[in-house]
Amino acid sequence: MNDLLLSVIMPTYNGAQYLPFALESISNQNRELMTKIEILVVDDGSTDSTIEILLDYSKDLPINIIRSHREGNWVKGLNEGLKAAKGLFCCQLHQDDAWEPNRLQILFSEIQQHPNVDIFIHNADFIDRNGKKLGSWSCPFRGSSRVIQPDIFFRKLLVQDFICINTPIFRTELINSIGLFDENFQQAADWDYWLRLFGNYPSYFINQSLSFFRIHPQSQTVQHSKNHVEYMEQLEKTLERHSGKLDSNRIEDIRILKAARFSNLVNTCLGRALHQQSIKPIFLILKESIKLSPKTMVVYIWNSRIIERVGARIRARKALRRT
């Protein structure tokens, strides 16, 4: 195996509030395995103490800081990190998220046991701004850990981006064929990329939660849904870009496409409701849901992980009101 097994790409911008938690979660991994990773931090012109925090942690962690002037595009920073990656595999860790303490050990063990697999993915847990667990964020695959074929993964993923951004790791050499993330799609860049990646290569699903995804008012997810018109446009363009792989004569694929269109509507409406403090978009969801067949609704509910995602955010908002 390549001595450098994993490149961790971390885009940062004014992340001082949560960044130490993310870096501590890496520091708490198996010390021997720490020699097999690199942490590529691409900073987008931070004006707080982000750089000072990174320099302090670089005394103990293999951190390489790539600094730039303010671009305001997290995808561009991510791509800069991917282009600099030297590890056999690469992954993302955003400044407000974190790893479980045994993540590296489990991932490296799976890599050794499945040397022909190019992509690995696992479940995650939601946490609030104080690090309290809010619930699980799981992939829609029943049963034990196993290889998932591209056609199965693609159809589920087309309904909804159910992937927590810090959960996949993939061979860095795949970038040569898949390319980089689309920098014009800030709101849907990850969904678009995962459809390209998981839709073309078998992946190994690890049925364990090995990382944390933080929900808080300043999160990237919350900020990107503010402009609901642009958000919907990017979701629809992504769906249009990839839906051609479906078979228009296959009833299951027809249901998937209908569920995917409904999912885009739901995501946009929930974003509007979040920022406008209005329940009107909820009525639009109910109105459109009536048009779906029961089987299509089941496809949507199972693959969108809507109950997990909304439930965690409701608990986060309740916790925010109590503080």
N, C-alpha and C positions, 0 to 999 in steps of 0.2 A: 504494500500500500504506500501511497504518497505520504511522506512524513507529515505534511500539512493537510489534514483531513477536511477541515471546515473553515470557510471564510464567513464571518458574521458581518453583515452589512447593516450599519446603524445610521440612518439619516437623523441629524439633530438640528434643532433651532430653539433657542431659549428654553431648554429642557431641564433647568436646574431643579425644579420641584420634584420630578420623578426619576431623573437620570441616575442618582445614586442607587435607588432600588433596583433598577435594571442592571447596573454594573455589578452590584452585590450578588445578584442572582447568577451571574456568570462566574464571579469569584468563588461562589460556594460549590462549584462543580468539582468533580474528581481532579485533584491537583496534577496527577500524571497526565491526564488527558488534556489539560490546559496547554501543554506543550505542542499539541497538535492542531491548535486553532489560531486564527488571526482575527482581530476585531477592526474592521475598517469603518471609522466614523467619518461621515461626510457632513461637515457643519455648514449650514446655510447662513453664515454671517451672524451668529448669536451675539447679543449685546448684554446678556446676563452673565452668570458665573459658569456657564456650560463648559467653556474651554478650561477654566481652572479646575473644575471637577474632573474632566477627562485627563488632564496632565497629572493630577494627584493619583488617579487610579492606574495610570500607565506605569507607575512604579511597581505594580503587582500584576497587571494584566497586559497581554500583547496587543496594545492599542496603537493603531496608526491613524493619525488625524489628518484628514484631507479638508483643508479650509477653502472657502470660496466667499465671494461677495454675495449679498442677499439676492436670491433668485425668486424665492417664494414658490418653488416647485419641488415638492418632495420627491417626485418621480425622477427628476433630473439628478438629484443627489443620489438616489438609489442606483441609477444607471452608472454613475461615476464609480460607485463602490463595486458594482458588478464587473466593470471593465478592469478594475485594479485587483480583483480577486485572484489569489494563487492557490486556494485550497482545492482539493479533489471535489468537494461539495461546497455549496454556498446556501445561506439562508438570511432572513431578515430578523432584526429585533429593533422595534421602535423604542424611542427614549422613554415612553411611559408604560411599556410592557415588561415582562420578566419571564424567566425560566424556572421550572421546578428544579430542585437540587440534583436530581438524578438524570436530567435530560441527556446530557452528553454521553453518559455511560450507557444508557439504553439505546440511543441512536447509533453509537459506534459499534455496539454489540450486534444490532440488526444489520448494519452495513457489512460486517464480517460474515454473518450468517447468510446474507443474500447478495453476494458479490456481483450478480448480473442485473440487479435492480438499480435504476437511475434516479428514482424519486421516492422519498419517504414522507409520510404525513401522519400527524397524530391529532388528538383532540386537545381542547384547551378549557380553561376555566375563566369566567368573568370575575373581575374584582372591581371594587369601587375606588375612589380616590385615596382612601385610607388603607387599601390593601385587603379589605374584607371580601371574602368570597361571596359572589352574588348568584352563582349558578354555573352550569356546564354549557359548553359550546361544542357539540359533537358533530362529527360527519355522519351523513345518513346511510351508514352501512351496518347492517345487522351482523351479529356473530363475532367471531374471534379475529385477531390480526391476520391479514392475508394480502395477497396480491389482488389489485383491482385493475381490470382491463380498461383501456382507454375509452371504448364505446360506452361502457357502463358509467364510468366517472363523468364523461362529457355530458351525457344526458341529464344526470342529476345536477351537475354544476350549472348547466344552462338555465335551469329553473331559478337558481339563486346562488350567489357567491357565498357558500356556506363555509369557506376556508378562512380561518383566523390567520392573519397575514404572517404571524410569527411561527406557524406550525410546519410548513413544507421545507424540506431541504432537497436539493437536486444537484446532479453532477454539473459542475461549472462548464464543462465542455458542451453542454446542451445549448448554451447561449449562442454557439456558432450556428445552430440550425433554427432555434426558436427566435433568436434576436433579443433585444432589450425591451423594457417596458415602454409603452407609448406615452411620451411626455405631453401629448395633447389631451390625454384622458386622465386628468388628476382624480376625478371622482370615480372612474371605473377602470383605472389602469391595472389594478391587481386582478379583477375579475377577467378582463380581456387576456391577461398573461396566463392565468391559470387555465383558461379554456384552451389556449394554444399548447400549454405544457402538458397538462393531464389528459388532454384530448388526443395526444399523439404518442404518449409513452405509458407503459404499464407503471403502476405505482404500488408501493407497499404501505398499507394502512395499519398503523399501530393503534390498537384500541385502548389507549391510555391518555390521560390528560397530562401533558408534559410542559405546559407553559400557561402564562396568564395574559389576559387581554383586559386592559383597564378602561372602565367607562367613567368619563368625567366631562364637565361642560366645555373644556378647551380641547377636547380630543379632535384628532384629524377627521374622524368619521362624522362628528357633530358639525364641525365647521364646513365640511364639503357639502352637506345637505342644505345649507342656508339658501343657496340659489337653486330653488327647486326646478326651475325651467331648464337651466343648463344641466342639472343633475339628471333629469328625465331624458334629455337629449342624448347624453353620453351613455346612459343605460340602453336606450333604444338603438343607438348606433352599434353598441357592442353586441346586442342581440342580433341585429341585422347582419353584422359581420360574420357571425358564427352559425346562425341557424340554417345556413345552406347545407350543412352536413347532415341534417335530419332528412328522413324519407317522408315526403309529403303524402304518400299513399299508405303509410303505416299508422294505424289508429293510435298506437302508443306514442308515436312522435308528434301526432297532431295534439294530443293531450299535453305533452311536454311543452310545445310551443305556446299553447293557450295559457298554461300555468306560468310560463316564463313572462309572458306579457302582463299577466295579472300581478306577478311578483314585482315587476318594475313599477307598476302603478302603486302597489302597496308601499314599497320603499320610498317613493316620492311623496306620497300622502302622509306617511308617518314623519318624514322630515319636515313637511309643512306644518303638521300638527305640533311638532316639537318646538319650532321656532316662532310660530304665530300664536301659540297658546290657544288654538281653536280646535273644535271637534268637527268642523264641517268636512275636512278631508276623510274622516272616519265614515261619514255617511256615504261618501263616494265609493269607498272600499266595499261597504255593505251592498250598495246598489249593483256594483260590478260582479260581486261574488255570486249573486243570485243567477247570473247568466252562465255560470260554470256548472258542468255536470258534476254529480257526486264523485265520480272517479277522477275527474280532473282536479277537483278540490283536494282529494286525498294526495294526489301527486304533488300539489303545491305545498300542503301542510307538512308532509313528510320531508321533502327535499329542501324547503326553505328554512327549516329550523326556526320558524316564526315564533313559536311558543317560547323557546329558549331565549331568543334574542330580545323579544319584547319584555318577557318576564324579568330578565336581568336589568333592563333599563328602568322598568317600573320600580324595582327594588332600589336601584341607584338613586332615583329621584326622591323616593321616600327618605332614604338615608340623608340626602342633601338637605331636605327640609328640616330634619331634626338637628342639624348642626348650625 
